[in-house]
Amino acid sequence: MIDILIIGGGIVGMATALELQSREPKAKILVLEKEAGPATHQSGHNSGVIHAGVYYTPGSLKAKFCREGVQATQSFCAEHAIPMENCGKLIIATNEAEVTRMQALGDRARQNDIVIEDVDQVGLRQMEPNINGLAALYSPTTGITNYQQVTRVMSELFVARGGAIHYGEQVISGCETASHVSVKTNASMFDVGRVFSCAGLHSDKLIRAFSQTPGYQVVPFRGEYFRILNQSENLVKHLIYPVPDPKDPSSVCI
Ligand SMILES: Cc1cc2nc3c(=O)[nH]c(=O)nc-3n(C[C@H](O)[C@H](O)[C@H](O)COP(=O)(O)OP(=O)(O)OC[C@H]3O[C@@H](n4cnc5c(N)ncnc54)[C@H](O)[C@@H]3O)c2cc1C
């Protein structure tokens, strides 16, 4: 019998698989991923930013995990020769209201023990000649990497250490009994000890597939990426972010 079944081969599924494998080396662990390979959803289509954790409420788990996660991500990338760039990030205020909000954000970052520097208009011009703004916050520890590659390396490590991954196998439904969990897929049935659902934006559907009611609904919205043609690659040197607007949740950029 499989001891642990993990649904989803994105970065969360693979990180969960690796962690459980190191905590329970004798457990038989299986990852089911409905796509043909790892990280074909969010984990392979994100902005690649290793966030320093500027925005999170001081003392919150998000703030703590983000701080720890930066270190863990950088060490993992270094250990496995995954390219990383420590480009730093500028959060730029373009009017007085944003300057006030930006200062509050700087205070919050400092309470979180995150290195953050105030940049005035002249300094901003020197750092980024093509950007107009009144002032900025500079986060030198924000960087970028390739999370598709990170997830692929994680999946290779997991398999090399004895784990199994079935690609192209979709979980259709499941039900829990006192002794085990029965899981039906498009290809077979499994009786397993424990199930970890790491289904990303399908997580609410998965909860329903296990005859439970999620207390939330994932609402997808379409985003667009633009590539600037015929412009210098060096138009900007840092990651450029706006000051988040509390009235506009989408301005808290990911
Ligand atoms: C546009 C965008 C930009 C982002 N930028 C950043 C960034 O710069 N930095 C950062 O840290 N984070 C960023 N994020 C967030 C980050 O990408 C996600 O938090 C992370 O990838 C979530 O990983 P996951 O494994 O939970 O989800 P996913 O990568 O979506 O993986 C879930 C997996 O579950 C599988 N699955 C679902 N249902 C089933 C089923 N029934 N059976 C089998 N398999 C199933 C899916 O096929 C999928 O592969 C961004 C997100 C988005 C959308």
The ligand as a Tripos MOL2 file, in Angstrom:
@<TRIPOS>MOLECULE
LIG
   53    58     1     0     0
SMALL
NO_CHARGES

@<TRIPOS>ATOM
      1 C1          1.1350   35.1630  -12.9080 C.3       1 LIG1
      2 C2          1.7670   34.6560  -11.6370 C.ar      1 LIG1
      3 C3          2.9980   35.1640  -11.2440 C.ar      1 LIG1
      4 C4          3.5820   34.7090  -10.0500 C.ar      1 LIG1
      5 N1          4.8130   35.1830   -9.7150 N.ar      1 LIG1
      6 C5          5.4360   34.6720   -8.6250 C.ar      1 LIG1
      7 C6          6.7550   35.0600   -8.3190 C.ar      1 LIG1
      8 O1          7.3760   35.8440   -9.0330 O.2       1 LIG1
      9 N2          7.3260   34.5410   -7.1940 N.ar      1 LIG1
     10 C7          6.6720   33.6460   -6.3860 C.ar      1 LIG1
     11 O2          7.2440   33.2060   -5.3610 O.2       1 LIG1
     12 N3          5.4110   33.2550   -6.6640 N.ar      1 LIG1
     13 C8          4.7930   33.7330   -7.7650 C.ar      1 LIG1
     14 N4          3.5360   33.3080   -8.0760 N.ar      1 LIG1
     15 C9          2.9010   32.3400   -7.1960 C.3       1 LIG1
     16 C10         3.4740   30.9350   -7.4440 C.3       1 LIG1
     17 O3          3.6480   30.6830   -8.8310 O.3       1 LIG1
     18 C11         2.5270   29.9050   -6.8350 C.3       1 LIG1
     19 O4          2.3240   30.2130   -5.4640 O.3       1 LIG1
     20 C12         3.0790   28.5100   -6.9390 C.3       1 LIG1
     21 O5          3.5180   28.1850   -8.2360 O.3       1 LIG1
     22 C13         1.9830   27.5390   -6.5110 C.3       1 LIG1
     23 O6          2.4710   26.2360   -6.6980 O.3       1 LIG1
     24 P1          1.4880   25.0170   -6.5990 P.3       1 LIG1
     25 O7          2.3160   23.7810   -6.6720 O.co2     1 LIG1
     26 O8          0.5820   25.2060   -5.4160 O.co2     1 LIG1
     27 O9          0.5140   25.1670   -7.8440 O.3       1 LIG1
     28 P2          0.7020   24.7220   -9.3820 P.3       1 LIG1
     29 O10         2.0300   25.0470   -9.9090 O.co2     1 LIG1
     30 O11        -0.4750   25.3080  -10.1040 O.co2     1 LIG1
     31 O12         0.5890   23.1400   -9.3210 O.3       1 LIG1
     32 C14        -0.6040   22.4530   -9.0640 C.3       1 LIG1
     33 C15        -0.5300   21.1900   -9.8390 C.3       1 LIG1
     34 O13        -1.6040   20.3420   -9.4580 O.3       1 LIG1
     35 C16        -1.9960   19.6070  -10.6040 C.3       1 LIG1
     36 N5         -3.3680   19.1130  -10.3860 N.ar      1 LIG1
     37 C17        -4.4810   19.8610  -10.1480 C.ar      1 LIG1
     38 N6         -5.5600   19.0660  -10.0140 N.ar      1 LIG1
     39 C18        -5.1120   17.7900  -10.1460 C.ar      1 LIG1
     40 C19        -5.7590   16.5140  -10.1180 C.ar      1 LIG1
     41 N7         -7.0860   16.4010   -9.9140 N.pl3     1 LIG1
     42 N8         -5.0010   15.4020  -10.2910 N.ar      1 LIG1
     43 C20        -3.6600   15.4910  -10.5040 C.ar      1 LIG1
     44 N9         -2.9990   16.6880  -10.5590 N.ar      1 LIG1
     45 C21        -3.7070   17.8210  -10.3790 C.ar      1 LIG1
     46 C22        -1.9130   20.6390  -11.7270 C.3       1 LIG1
     47 O14        -1.8370   20.0040  -13.0020 O.3       1 LIG1
     48 C23        -0.6640   21.4020  -11.3380 C.3       1 LIG1
     49 O15         0.4840   20.9040  -11.9970 O.3       1 LIG1
     50 C24         2.9270   33.7430   -9.2480 C.ar      1 LIG1
     51 C25         1.6810   33.2340   -9.6460 C.ar      1 LIG1
     52 C26         1.1160   33.6770  -10.8300 C.ar      1 LIG1
     53 C27        -0.2160   33.0990  -11.2650 C.3       1 LIG1
@<TRIPOS>BOND
     1     1     2 1
     2     2     3 ar
     3     2    52 ar
     4     3     4 ar
     5     4     5 ar
     6     4    50 ar
     7     5     6 ar
     8     6     7 ar
     9     6    13 1
    10     7     8 2
    11     7     9 ar
    12     9    10 ar
    13    10    11 2
    14    10    12 ar
    15    12    13 ar
    16    13    14 ar
    17    14    15 1
    18    14    50 ar
    19    15    16 1
    20    16    17 1
    21    16    18 1
    22    18    19 1
    23    18    20 1
    24    20    21 1
    25    20    22 1
    26    22    23 1
    27    23    24 1
    28    24    25 2
    29    24    26 1
    30    24    27 1
    31    27    28 1
    32    28    29 2
    33    28    30 1
    34    28    31 1
    35    31    32 1
    36    32    33 1
    37    33    34 1
    38    33    48 1
    39    34    35 1
    40    35    36 1
    41    35    46 1
    42    36    37 ar
    43    36    45 ar
    44    37    38 ar
    45    38    39 ar
    46    39    40 ar
    47    39    45 ar
    48    40    41 1
    49    40    42 ar
    50    42    43 ar
    51    43    44 ar
    52    44    45 ar
    53    46    47 1
    54    46    48 1
    55    48    49 1
    56    50    51 ar
    57    51    52 ar
    58    52    53 1
@<TRIPOS>SUBSTRUCTURE
     1 LIG1         1 GROUP 0 **** ****
